């Protein structure tokens, strides 16, 4: 894929005190990022969500490191933000949670969400998968 004309400007956001409260840490592995602009596209989509206090995305490691307030934004919205970052018809991104001891203890719904995502992926016919 050519990355010409693909430049993405980072969004700026003033993080509120409410977003900084009760923050949880989550690492998402992101499939589909091929360059720094892809990483910025994913970062912007996540950072635009109310409740996300900090996010760093690297296309080298294919990871998004997120600090967020789970009272303001759900895991489902984080996954959807990654997927919607590729809504231009040329990019497709998919997130998979990295289950750390911290995230397993503080975000018990993460196991349930991963199970739902696996069931959804299993329901897609093999010839429709990338």
Secondary structure by P-SEA (a helix, b strand, c coil): cccccbbbbbbbbbcccccccbbbbbbbbccccccaaaaaaaaaaaaacccccbbbbbccccbbbbbbccccccaaaaaaaaaaccccccbbbbbbbbccaaaaaaccaaaaaaaaaaaaaaaccccccc
